[in-house]
Amino acid sequence: MMEPLSTAVTICPICRQKIRSTAEHCPNCGAERHFGPRMIESAICAFAGMVLLSAVSTMLLPISLWTIVFAAAGLCAGFLFSHNRFGGDRWLGR
């Protein structure tokens, strides 16, 4: 049996077995390559941003329309933070 070229083989970061460099799933451990944030990561960061900025707004001002504006800004900021934080190519184990 012929061995593949050394440039065509890489090591799975989860189980350390040889896989093709273009593989999207590891046949040994089932890990998959993922790009960008998962939905749960986006939701958690957006919710945290909304809660944190609305809490800061409530500490500075009494509850008013500004609290809603700060909550919307926090929602957007948290969503953008999750895309910045989890925006790379990564392997997720099962």
N, C-alpha and C positions, 0 to 999 in steps of 0.2 A: 504494500500500500504506500502511496506517495504522501509525503508530509507537505503541508501547505507552506508557502513562503513565510519567513519570519515577520514580514511586514503585514501579512494578512491575518495574523493571529494576535490577539490581545488577551489579557487576563481579566476575568470577571472580578470587579471590586468587592463583591460580596463573598463568593465561595472560593476565589483564587484558582478556578479551573480555566483551561484554554477555551476561548470562543473566537469566532470571526470578528474582525474589527468593525464590520458593518451590522452586527447582530443587534436586534432590538430587544430580544429576550434571551436569557441564559437558559440553555436546555438542561443544565445540571441543577440549579437551585430555583429557577423560576423568576429571578429578578428581572425587572424590565427597565429599559432606558426611558427617562421621562424628561421632557423639556417644559419649563414653566411651572407655575404653582398649580397644585391640585385645587379643586373647588373648596375643600374644607380649609386649606391654608388661606385662600383668598377670603373666605367668609370670616374666619377667626380674626384675621388682621383688620378687615374692614369694620367688624363689630367692635374690636378693641379701640380702634381709632375714633369711632363714633362715641363710645362711652367716655374715653379719656378727654376728648376735646369738649364734650358737653359738660363733663364734671368741672373742667377748668373754667368754662364759661359760667357755670352756676356759682363757683367760688368767687368770681370777679364781679358778676352782676346778678341781680335777682332773676328768677326764671322768667324769660320773655321770648320774643321772637328771635333774639340773638342766640338763644340756646339752640333753637332749631337750625339756624344758619351755621353755628359752630359744629353741630352734630353732622350736618351734611358735608361740611368741609373735612371733618374727621373721617367720615365714611370714605370719601374720595382719597384722602391721604393714606388711610390704612390699605385700601385696595392697591394704590400705587406702590406702597412699601412692600406689599407681598409680591408684586411683580418684579420689584428690584431685588428683593431678598432671595426669592426662589426662581429667578429667571434663567438660571443656567441649565446645562445638560447634566443630569444626574441619574444614578441608578437607585431604584427603590426595591428593596427586598419584600418578599411576601410574608 
